[in-house]
Amino acid sequence: MKKTRRTRETKQMVQTAIWLPREMHERLKKVRGDRAMAEEIRRRVQESFVAETHDEKTRDLLNGIENLATGAIAIDGAWHQDPYLFKVFRVGVDTLLTYFEPKMTPAAQAEAEKHFSVFNPDDPPEIHGRLFAHSFISDLKKAKG
């Protein structure tokens, strides 16, 4: 006799069952905070899809930044708590950005000029970078309440 499966579905959601290694389950329980286990798993799966949308160089840069934040400099503390480690981290990130900086060639200049329809060509890139960063910080503050 064949066993029938019961799953609940809505228009937006499908119920599934997954097996997790015990250690992973324990780690999820520790980090989920006030969220339900299923919500934490959904959030993490969604983040993995977002990460896949980045091009290879962006993934490499983000991996480098994560390595700086959680790797060698984190041995003695957290970059966001210790002023010295923050400076180490900032120099590390700047070094990574320098490594990935595209060279200005005539073709690159022509490509940059395409942005003039969005950006004021008289403004230095620092202005727009700060605007984007402040917008992100504002959204982050709103999300964290």
BELNORWO-V288772 format. One line per field, one symbol per residue. phi: phi as a letter, one per 40 degrees, with the letter a starting at -180 (. if undefined). psi: psi as a letter, one per 30 degrees, with the letter a starting at -180 (. if undefined). Layout:
phi: ???
psi: ???
This chain:
phi: .ccccbbcbbcbbbcbbbcbddccccccccccgcccdccccdcccdcccccccccdcccccccccccccbcdccccibdcbbdccccccdccccccccccccccbdcccccccccccbbcccccddccccccccccccccccccg
psi: kkkkkkkkkaefkkklklkkkeeeeeeeeeffbflleeeeeeeeeeeeeeeffkleeeeeeeeeeeeeefbeffefakfgfkeeeeeeeeeeeeeeeeefkkkjleeeeeeefffffekkffklfeeeeeeeeeeeeeeeeeef.
